[in-house]
Amino acid sequence: MPVLAATAAAAAVAWVYLLVGHGGYWRTDQRLPHRDGGSRDHAVCWPAVVAVVPARDEAEILPLTLPTLLAQDYPGAFDVVVVDDRSSDGTADVAAALANRAGRSLRVVAGEPVPDGWAGKVWAMEQGIRAAGNREYLLFTDADIAYKQGTLTALVAAAVADRRDLVSQMALLNAQTAWERVLVPAFVYFFAQLYPFRRVNRPGARTAAAAGGCMLVRRQALAAAGGMARISGALIDDVALGNLIKRSPPRGRCWLGFSTAVVSRRPYPRLAKLWQMVTRSAYYQLRYSPVLLAATIAGLLWLYLIPPVAALSGLIAVAAVGGSPASWCAAAGLAGWLIMTVTYLPVLRLYQLSKMRAAALPLIALIYAAMTLDSARLHRAGRGGAWKGRTAARSAGAGVRGHASRTPPGREPTQRPGAVQDDL
């Protein structure tokens, strides 16, 4: 009991730090500034924008999302490029038909085979850039993302007004089915814990990230940082792009926030689909390192599992035999569990889910730990990185070439509950 109490006390101290000293990661208040309708008229010149949509076998979901992008009433020049990444379901034809129906110009690019050293999505993004022409801004957006009216205008206005080279919004993910409601809000919570949005948005901080579903990038800044070739092998393209823009000379300015105007329409009705999303790149995020894997699992168990175990064990011991050690164990466990629960509430509120779910965060973290272990197993079996019929080659070149793809030690928590997943 004394050892468990001491371990729980250390976890509680860690949770105090996460609550007050880790960039306010648990808050969801990083939002684009509200602008009234007159902001459209006050702009001297709206820069030209092209949206790049990588799409592989997305014929079923494009009718739910592409019309919302084509319908954006952006006051400047705006084009859309869909990169058909060698689809087998008629994705290109569906995209062209939707564009004709919307009356907006859209270019469909037939994707070329993925070259050695390139991840499939990053290669599709590169082909979209080449087809985009000389536009000032590129909007990288996933095929499953839908936009409320005015979203593009707000993105560009924020980028221009604050001189940001990368403006990204975390899409509101689908959380309708039982497993989605369990795992999706936690995914967003863990993402923010790894990459606190406030630190991403602080020009002097080293923390860098983006949300792959919606990334507005200034083309000149991307070119100055070395272009997509610098992150060619990245399975987690959004974090790699954030690192590329913010941490490569000339050190671009980035912004990352939450949104209810950018929405993912991709459903994940079964646990197996969500499991695949995480296992695809969790071990990659750990740089295929058994040492980092062991440290991650140990960190998860200590930070998330020890508090409730100590709380319940201490309470049972107090009821059975009493004593000060048992009381201290229960108190330390309850303190850590309570702080953990409080930090999860804002994300549950964002997804309009019951606050009663917050107490179950330790069990959810345990599921993510299992996913991470399974990701390592799949990679060792030669089946890692599988997505839509393609298996990524194992490579240590995870992020920006010449730069680490993750923020430095001391700038993020040591636990890694699954991968940062752009396809979720």
Secondary structure, DSSP 8 states (H G I E B T S, - for coil): -HHHHHHHHHHHHHHHHHHHHSTTTT----------TTHHHH-S----EEEEEEESS-TTTHHHHHHHHHT---SS-EEEEEEE-S-SS-HHHHHHHHHHHHT--EEEEE-----TT--HHHHHHHHHHHHS-S-SEEEEE-TTEEE-TTHHHHHHHHHHHTT-SEEEEEEE----SHHHHHHHHHHHHHHHHHS-HHHHH-TT-------TTEEEEEHHHHHHTT-GGGGTT-SSHHHHHHHHHHHSTT---EEEEEEEEEEE-----SHHHHHHHHHTTHHHHTTT-HHHHHHHHHHHIIIIIHHHHHHHHHHHHHHHT--HHHHHHHHHHHHHHHHHHHHHHHHHHHTT--GGGGGGHHHHHHHHHHHHHHHHHHHHTT-TT-BTTB-----S--SSTTS-SS--TTSS-S---S---TT-
